[in-house]
Amino acid sequence: MKFNFKIIKRLLIIGFLLLNVIAYNHAYKFTHFTKIEGERVKPENLSLSSKVKVLFFGVDNYRPINNQTPEKPYQTVTIQSRKSLECWMVEVENSKGIVVLFHGYSGNKAGNVSYSNAFNEMAYSTLLVDFMGSGGSEGNQTTVGFKESQDVKAVFDYVKKTFPNEKIILFGSSMGAVSIMKSIADYSIQPNKIILECPFGNMRKTVKKRFEAMNIPSFPFADMLMFYGGIQNGFNAYQHKATEYAKEIDMPVLLLYGAKDERVTLEETNDIFDGLKGKKELVILEKSAHQNYLINDEKVWFEAMKTFL
């Protein structure tokens, strides 16, 4: 019995250490891009063998590469934040204002080209931004909106200084939306209006959804990933809550949510909406998931934008 107890104790210690190594790897890959180019596969689309590999080593997060450019002539602009950020500026004649577009997790500014084209059609100039680690910007790190809020401030300050007489609208999808919200809450930036697409309620729910999408139990991995991800990147992931940032926002907000969203719940969206202090509007797009809303709900999206702007 004594011998068996020692073996069991050793196995438990080994298992605990292995679990922590796995969580550490997941956390690093979740918040860092590889230098290798490749196509990102959604967790739910992984094969069984790939899911087993992912369970132990984490998902390779390929660096998001820009694969298209705006239809209209544009200028490449570099803005200094935590790292050098590459942006595309599209100016239109008789502009009604500037819409600054921020992409989601593992995205890049090329993913916002269709949105940029749409805003240009509505006579708005656009600035498309690559967060640190994405597209043409420096670095290889993402903090899923926490430190990206500093990038939002740097870009907003640049636009405000360069175009002092222009109306500024901030547009963000998912992580980009949360980054905008945190920047307003932390740095009191004052855009004229903001447009938020599918922001997540808090970091913990987002991480849990990541594991659930692969049919892997979120306990205890989600909390371990949160813990190690915070240590690796220098922030408290448990404090990353868009529902709290919303309470500091008092400018006009258009909040959009796809009814088929597999990443963010309607409950999270309603919690964010309820917390907003200023003039606000919630639009639910019935055909859309966690994606570019122009794909399945173009007409509804355009109507919402024209009414809000």
Buried (B, 14 or more C-beta within 10 A) or exposed (E): EEEEEEEEEEEEEEEEEEEEEBBBBBBBBBBBBEEEEEEBBEBEEBEEEBBEBBBEEBBBBBBBEBEEBBEBEBEEBEBEBBBBBBBBBBBBEEBBBBBBBBBBBBBBBBBBBBBBBBBBEBEBBBBBBBBBBBBBBBBBBBBBBBBBBBBBBBBBBBBBEEBEEBBBBBBBBBBBBBBBBBBBBBBEBEBBBBBBBBBBBBBBBBBBBBBBBBEBEBEEBBBBBBBBBBEBBEBEBEEBBBBBBBBBBEBBBBBBBBEEBBBBBEEBBBBBBEBBEEEBBBBBBEEBBBBBBBEBBBEBBBEBBEEBB
